[in-house]
Structure formats: C-alpha cells, structure tokens
Amino acid sequence: MLFFLTIFVVVLAAAALAFIARRGRRERYLPDYDPLNIDASRFRPLFAPTEEDLAAVEREKQDAIDAEQRETERRTREKKLANFAEFRQTWHASEKKKNAAEILARAGEFQKGEVFLETVKTVLDERQNVDLSDEDLAQLIESNFWLLPANERTPGVTFTINEELKTLRKPLC
C-alpha cells in the first residue's frame, strides 16, 4: 500500500511540474493582449463630475495660464535687463556722461535694489565725467531711490546709498 501511495505522489508531482513548466513557456510566447477598437477617449464617466472636480479642473487651467504668464514675464525681464546692461556698458564707455539721469531712471524701472545700487556705483565711479554738480547728482540718486518699492529698499541697499549720498553732500573744508 505504501508503494502505491509513493508512486501516486511521484506521478502527481511530475504532472504538477509538467503543468507549471508548460504554462510558463506558453505565457512567454503569447503576445500582450490588446483589445481591438477600444479607444479610451470615447468612454464617458459613469457619474457626472462634482463641483469639486469642476473647480479642480478650472484651478489646473488657471495655474497653467499663470505659469505661462510668469514665464513670459521672466523672459521679458531678462531681455530688459540684458538691454539695460548693454546701455550701461555704452554709457560707461562714452566720454561725456550727459545722460546720468536716464541711466538712473532706467535702473529704477527694474524695481530691484541691487540693480539700482550697481548703477549708482557705476555713476559715482564716473562722477568727474558727469555734467552734474555733486548736489544735483545726490538729489537725482535720492529721488530715483525713493521710486523703488519698499521691499527693495533693504537695509543694506539703503545704508550704502545713504553713505554715498553723504560723501556727495559733504562740504569741502
């Protein structure tokens, strides 16, 4: 009896092994099942979209529009900054610095404290070639400085501008 039971278990194990091997080989050769003529774009949802779903779609659209607008503004700002850098180089290279007011006004248009501070330093480096008196130049710098937004008039920028204005307004002894 034990002999028959052992033979039965061995035959059963061999059959199971053959079945598993054959099944693995068959799956390897079957192509991926791709249902024909089923286009997901033609499906419609089972339920109507909720107000939250519609609001989420609108927010996504608005976010995409806002991101595109920010990117356009960033490119425009970069072009203006490059144009201003070129203008500043041209101004620096010219012998007569007649348009100091224009370069300071253009620097103020960027509404960036660092850009304005760099421009002020450039103008002050060429102070002897500028056709303005020291007092007029100080008033010009100060008036354009106050046109900057309050968040760009940082303590560092304000301190540096005030120190430069003090040196311009210092009376000659």
Steps between C-alpha positions, in 0.01 A plus 500: 500500500783734582654419168186607309469816706863595426455437128178705504675797670795482256268490197294786643815709560626429146164602353496823703858579392419437134189716524692792655783476247261486206297794628811720548622419152162578346475841674838594369389453138154659526481860376371765736127515486394830346126530447417622154287805424490629855586865528502644851409845370154377405419385852291724716500503878238303680405796719487871424798699632452667836548869571835417661614322184398792283670746735818289500507497118451878493780546755733284292422703189552828686827372650623409152406844368668669797817294456514592131448867583775491767736339250422769243557773759828339604623491139397863448677603820816316393493673159455839665783427742729399213402814309569711809838333555590584141383861551704526818810370319446752221452779755814392686702497177387842381720798579229745598251365751213731412217261569562406866135573573389255232720217621378548858138516384541181299659328800204604712256350249624151583379547857799304629719649769814316392474618139448858616794478742733368228392784272559758771848362556566518125383861485704595807811336356463730199399802710771727362369444144134558589379849412312546832611655825540273800185639664294452182634147461413423864146629452464300179615180670278558802189578298542187287574296811166594656322376187610145583241280671525490880598131504798575271629780720669248725721614789816408309403692188369795704815518710729490197299766315495725810876465543557594136265796536688617810826500308338697216346757733803536725605866495852571390711628789 
